[in-house]
């Protein structure tokens, strides 16, 4: 990073005199617990009174390392990790940045869905990510830059970013808005990486737009789930009418401008190593899949909710299971990572039926997602489900019922799937009745442990901040069928089966969606776990940058060649293109690929 983002701590000589011995103590400490760090902070308070925050200490370490007898930052990467707040945020190898689109009509009429018209459909105004979005006027530049700044100040790396775009049904937003939204998110990545802050310019442009349109939204209407005199779309259409009917001058970018931003990101200081959108099965087509890929997306979050047609119909989901089958097949044929959402406790289901429904997720070759969020249905006042609760036809499950279902889910999840979430983090003040515990995954895992079991999913096995030795790691291969491929899940694991890295290799059995994928096996994902490091760094005992990704890619090439494929394609993010080029991959229109046939002929 050529320039640093603005900092909050201005050090004078008195502060330096306090901070240097404090930093020496932190460097010398073995096993610095939060309690011990707090004692050190009290021993060396601010000259003017009060204590230095962790953000202050992180800034001081970055500025003073390598002076006054302190080691350089690159010599003691562990110091930053000791000071880092919420280290688990970047413990999976990348730093996630979630941003929300603005409120917009939704094609669904689901009775369980919150209808907070201040937010995109299904989100609530007091959820942390939604609050950040509203504070930044749902602007992609403001949201992205501000989130990166928070990560930087709390000691997290900002070099490898997974950009997660949330909010309603992405495919239902106008195309010009989608292109602009992603392009501006990339602009924020690039500016932050250079130490440039254009947020004041963005705010001035937003203020000017508001002055030109004094009829801008004033959100004071809400949806009452008990009465449903007006639904979400009707209220949003009224409140945001002028926003929806016109295209604000600042909300526009061309495809060419987006592609230029993609190209710039390939070598940027803050690179997008994964781009995620969320949508519905009934909005996936062959054309949409390729268009989303052109936007730079590598993963799709998709709400399947249930694999029971009767339950989907009772909840007015708006699509059937057949639509889910078609959508997942198309996404998989294009190489996307599939991140499914599934909801137990929906209207019309029972605990027993949902346990069977979850089993179908992995028993049926049409599904088998790579990642999964389990969202037990919560009753929110703005949801139409309120009527079903009041007439007694729906109730939230008891603690024991929910525990039985979730432990069954954990038990049935295969090693190749990552359970990203097990409970949605909805503020308890928004839940009318039912479970309000956000740590239910931990409760379910403890229940398994009492029986001598553990969850086998990826998230439960990540090495996170553990130190690993190369000689203890082994390569494990698992194969499973899908509706359009044979999938090979390659994982580098410890003897206890904890996971340091993995690769998803697809051996297609269907015709390719594009000529670019003809005769090609496909790498759908490569992921190395461990605390995220900056680009080009390595640390002893850390899986990041230890060659595990290259090892997995070479094994994938061997397997693809043995299976008779002439090429090996990869669905790369913009920020990983250079990584693949250095490993023999060349650029195509939407993918990168390696010529296996030519390599075989040369040998």
N, C-alpha and C positions, 0 to 999 in steps of 0.2 A: 504494500500500500504506500503510495508515494507521499500522501499527506494524511494526517490523522484527523478524525472528526473532532469538533470542538469539545473541550473538556470542562468539567465543572470546578476543578480544584486549581486555584492559582497559588503556587508555592512561593512564599517568601523565605528569608533566611531562618526565621524562627521556626517555621513549619518544617523546613529541611532538617533542622537540628533535632526535631522531635521524630520525624519520619525515618531518618536513616537508622537510628538504633532499633526502632520498631521493625523495620524491614530486615535488619540483621538477625533479630530474634526469630522472625518468621522463617527466614532461610535456614537457620540453624536447627529449628525445631524438628523433631522426629514425630510423625503422626500428629499433625496439628488438628485437633478436634475443634468444633465450633466454640466449646466452652473455654478451651485454652486460648483461642484467638481472642475471645471477648476479654479475658483477663489481660492479655497483652495490650489490647486497645485501651483498657482502663489505666494501665501503667504509663502509657504514652498518649495523653489526651491532647486535644488541640490547644495551642497557646492561649486562644481567646475563650476557651471553655468548650465543653462537649467532646464527643468522641469522633474520630475519623470513621467514616463508613467504609464498607468493603469497596465501593466504587472509588472512594478516595485512595484507598490502599492500592487498588489495581492501577489507577492512574500514576500514583507515585512510583510503583514498581516499574512501570513501562518507561517513566522518565528518568529514574535514578539508577536502574540496573546498569552494571558496568562502570559505576563510579563509586568512589569512597569505599573501596574494598568489596562492593557487592558483585556477585557474578553477573554475567550478561544474560539477557532473557533466554537466548537460544541454548545456554549452558544449563539452565535450570527451569525447564518448561513446567516442572511440577509446582513451582511457586504460584504461577497463575492459576493452576488447577486448585490449589489450596484456598485461594481467595475467591474463586469463582462462585457466584450465587447460582443455586439450582443447577449443579453440573449435569444432572440427568437430561437437561434440555438438549445438549449436544453430545450425549454419550452414545448415540447410535451412529456416529460417524459423520453426520451432517447437521447443519443448524436450520431448523424449520422456521419459516416466516409465513404466517397465515394472514391473509387479507380478505376483506369482504367486498362484494359488489354492492351497489346501491339497491334499495327496494325496487322491485319490479313485479308485474303480474306473474303468476305461476300457473302452468297448465294443469296442475293437480288440484283435487278437491278433497284430499285425505282428511278424514274426520279427526285424526289424532294429532294433526300438525298444528303447532302454535301459529297464531295469526297476528303477530305484533307488527303493525303496519309501519312502525319506525324502522323496521329491519327487512332484509330480504327474507323470503318465506322460510319458515321453520326455525329462525333464529330469534333470540330474546334480547331485549335492549340491555339487560344487566349481566349478560354473559361477558367475561373479560375481553374476548376477542371482538365482540360486537361493540363494547364500549370504546375500545381503541379505534374501531372503524368509524363510529359516529363522531368521536372527538376529532377525527381527521377528515370529516365531511365525505367519507367513503371514497376519498381520492386515492388512487393506487400509489402515486408518488409519495404522498404524505405518509400513508400507512407503512409502506415498505421502508422508507428512509428512517422513520421514527422507530420502527421495530429493530432495525439494524443498529441504531444508536443505543437502544436499551441493551441489546446483546453485547455491544462493544464495552459499554460502561460496567457491565456485570462480569466481564472477563471471558466471554465466549468468542470463539473465532467467527469471523464473518466472511471467510473466503469461499466456503462451499455451502451454498444456500439451496434448500428445498423450498420452492415457492408454491404455496398451497392457496389456491383461489377458491373461496367458499361463498355460498350465497345462492339459495334457490336452485333453479335449473339453468346451468350455464348455457346450454344449447338453445334456450328460449330468449336469451338476450340478443339484441341486434348485433349483426356481425361487426359493424363499425365500432360499436362499444367494446366488443371483445378484443379487437385488434388494438384499439387505443389503450385499453386497460392493461394488457400485457406489455405493450411497448413502454408505457409510462412506468410500470414496475421495473422494467429493465433499466430505464433511465435513472431510477433511484439507486439501483445496484451500482451502476457505473459512477454516478456522482459521489456516492458514499465511499466507494473505493478510491476516489481521487481526493477525498477530503473536501468536497464541494457540497454546500448546503443551499439548495434553491427553494426551500420551503416557503420563505417569505414571498418569493415571486409567485408561487402556486396560490398561496392564500390571497395575494393581491388580485390575481386573475379570477379567483372564485368570488371575491367581493365585488369586482367589476361586473361579473356575470349577474350577480344578485341585484346590483343596482339597475342593470338594464331590464331586469325582469322582477319587479317588486311583487309579482303574483307568485313568487317561489313558494314551495311547500311550507305550510305551518301545520305540523302534525299534532292534532289534539283529539282526533277521533280514534276510537279503538273498536275492535270486534269483541262482542260478547258471545262466548260459546254457548251459553244457555239459550239465547234468543235467536242468534244467527239471522237477524233482520237484514244484515248486509255481510257478505263474505269478504275475505281478504282482498281479492281482486277488485271488488267494487269500491272498497274504501281506498285502496292504493290508487286505483284509477281516478278517484275524485281528488285525493290529496296531492298526488303527484302528476295530475293531468298534464300540466304545462311542460313538465320535465319529460314526460313520455311522448308528447306530441312533437316536440322540437328536438333537434340535436344540438346541444350547447356547442359553441364554437371551439371550446377547449377539449371537447370529448371526440376528437377525430384524429386518426392516423391511418396512413395507407399501408397496404401489405409490404410495399417496398421499404417503407420506414421501419416496419417491424423486422423485416429480414436484415436490414442494416444493423439494428439493435442486436439481433441474434449473433451476427458476425462479430460485432464488437465484444460481445460477452464471452466469446471463445477464449480470449486472453485477458479478460478483465481481472481486477483485484478481487472483486466480489462476483463469483461465477454462479450461475443457476445450474445446479447439478441434477435437478428434478423439477418438473413443472406439472402441477396437479390441478385438475378441475373436477367439479361434481355435476352429475346430471341424472336423468331418469332413463330406464330401459326403452321406453317408447319414443325417445328422442335420439336413438342411435340408428343410423343407417350407414351404408357403405360410403356414401358421399360425406356424411358427417364425420365418420371416423378419420378419413383422410384429411378433411379440413382441420379437425382438431390437431392432427399430427402436424400439419403445416404451421399451426400456431406455436408449435414447439413443445406440446404436451407429451409427457412420457407415462403418466399414470392417470387413471380415471376412477374417481370415487362414484359409485353407482348405487342408488337406493333400490334394493330388491325387496326389502322389508319382510316378505313371506314367500314361500314356495307352495302356497295353498290358494288355489283360485277362489274358493269360497271366502276365505279370510280377506283376500285382496278386494273382492267385490263388496263385502260387508263394510270395509273401511273406505270405499270409494277411491281406491288407489288410482284407477284410470288405466290400468294395463293388466294383462294376465301373465301367467308364468311363461307362456310361449314367447312373449315379448322379451322376457329376461333371458331365455335361452338364446334367442337370436342376437341380442345385444352383446352378451358375453362372448359368443362365438366370433362376432365381427371384431370386437376389441382384441381378442386373443390372436386372431389372424393377422392383425396389424401390429402385434407385438407389445401392446400396452400392458402395464402392470394393472391388475384388476383389484380394486379396493372396494369390497362390497359392504353395504350397510344392511343389517338384519335386525328385526324388531320382535322380540317375544312380548307376550301379554297384550297383543292386539285384540281389538273387539272381535268376538266370535271364535277365539282360540282358547285352548286350555294348556296348562303346564305339560301334560302328557303329549298333546299334539305338537307343541313347540319343540320338545325334545326330539320327536320323530322328524319334524321339519328341519331342525339343525342337522340331523344325520344325513338328510338328503343333499345338503350343501356339499358334502364331500363324497357321498356314495354315488351320486349321479354325475356322469362324465360331462354333462352340460354346464356344470357350475364350477366347483373346486377353485374358489378365489385364492389369490396370492396373499391378500390382506383382508381383514374383516373387523368391522366395528359392530359390537353387539349393543343395541340401544333398547333396553326394556322400556316399554311404553310408559310415559309419565303423563299425568293429567294436568294440563295447563288451562287456566281459566278462559283463554281466548280460543280454545279448540272445541269443535263441535262435539267431541267425545263427552263433554260435560253433560249433554243431554242423555247419553247412554248411561252415565254414572248415576244421574238423578232418577232415571226410571228403573234402575237396578239391573240392567242388562249387561253392564260391565263393571268390574271392580279391579283394583290393583291387587296383585298377588301379595300374600303375606311374606314376611321375611323368610320363613322356612321354605315356602314354595319357590321363591325367587332363588334362594341359595341352591335348592335341588336342581333347578334348571341350569343355572350358571356353572355349577360343578360338572354337570353332565356335558355342557358345551366345552369346557376346558378339557375334559377327558377325551372328547371326540375330535379335537382339533389336531390335524397332522403336523408333522415337523416342518413341512414346506410353507405353512401359512403363518402369518404374523397377526396376532390379535392386538390391534392397535389400541382399542378401547373396549372395555366391558360394561361401563356405565357412562352415559352422557353426563357431563359436568354441568347440570342445570342448577342454578341457585335454588336453595331450599325454599326461599320465599315465593318462588314461582310455582311450586308444586302444590296442588290443592290437596291431594291425598296420595299416599303410597310411599315408596322408598325414597329417602332423602340422603342416603349414605353414598358418598362418591367413591369410597374405598372398597366397594363390593368385590372388586377383583381380588384384592388382598384377602378379604374374608373367605372367598371361594378357594383361593390357593391354600390358605391355612386349613380349610376343611379337607382338601385333597391330601395335604401333608399328614394329617392325623391318621389317614388310612395308608400311609406309606407311598403315596403317589405324588406326581408333580405334573404341571402342565408341560406339554411337549412343543408348544408353539414357539416361533422364533423369538418373540419379545421376552418370553420367560427364560430363554437360554442365552441371550446376548451377554457377551463378556463385559460390556460396559467399561468400567475403569480398572478391571482386573489386569494384572501383568501376565503375559503369556510367553512361553518359550517356544521357538519354532519347532524344536524336536518333540514337543508333546502334542503337536497338532497333526491331525490326519484328515485325508480327503475321503468324504463319504458321498455316495451317489444313490439317489432314490429316483425311481421312474414311476410315472402314473399317466393314465390316458385322459384326454379330454375329447370333446366332440370333434375337434379339428387338428389334433396333434398328439404326439407323444412328448411329454414334458420330462426333462431330466433336471432334478434339483441337486446341484453340486454344493456341498457345504464343507467348510474347513472347521473341524470341531476338536474339542479336548476329549480326553478319555471319559469325562462325565457327560459328554455330548453337548456341552456349552458351545456356542457358535461364535466364531471369529470372523467368518466371511462366507458369502454364498453367491451362486450364480444360477439364474434360471435360463435353461436352454430349451428352446422349442424346436421340435422336429415335425414340421407341418405335414398333415395328410390331406388338407384341402388345397384347392387352387389359390394362388396368392391374390391379394386385393389389388396389387399393382405390379407391373412388369419388373420393377426394381427388386422385388422379392422372389422372382422366378429362380427355381433351383437353389433356394437359400434356406438353410437352417437359421434360427434367429436367437440372439442373446437378448432376452427381455429385461434382465436386470443383473447388475453386478453391485454388490454391497459389501463393504468391509466395516466391521464394527470396531468398537473401542472409542475412547474420547477423541472427538474430532480435532485434528491438527491442521495448522495452516498449510497451504499448498507448498509442496516441496520439503516439508519437515519430516523428520523421523525421530522416534524416541524409543529407547531401549525397552523391550517388553511390551510395546504397543503394537496392536495389529495394523493400525493405520500406516500406510506407506512402507510396508514390510514386504511387498512383492506378492501378496496373496491374490490381489486382483489379476495380475499377469499370469500367475499359476493357474487360476481358474479359467481364464480365457484360453490358454494353451490347451488345457484339458478339453474344453468345449470344442475347440477346433479339431482335436483328435476324434472325438465322438461324432461330430458332424461329418467328417471325412469318411469314417467307417460306415456311417449310415447312408452314404452315397450322395451327399449334397455337394454341389460344386462351389458354393459360396457360404460364407457365414456373415449374416447381417446383424447389426445392432441398432436398437432404438435409442439413440444417444440424446442426451440433453445438450443444449448449446455449450454449457460450461464443461462438458466432458469430451467434446469433439477432439480437442488437441490430445487428450489422453489416449484416445483410440487411434488417432493418426500415428502417434509414436509407437504403436503396437501393430502397425501394418495395415490399418484400415484406411480406405479411401472414401471420399465424400460422394454420396448420391444425392438425389433430390430431397428425399425425406429420411433416409437412413444412411448409415455408413456400412461398408462391407469389406470383406477380405476374400480374395480369390483362392480358394482351397485347391481347385483343379490345377491352376497354374503353379502353385507351390509344390503339388505332388509331381507334376511333370518336370519341374526343375531339379527334383531330387532323384 
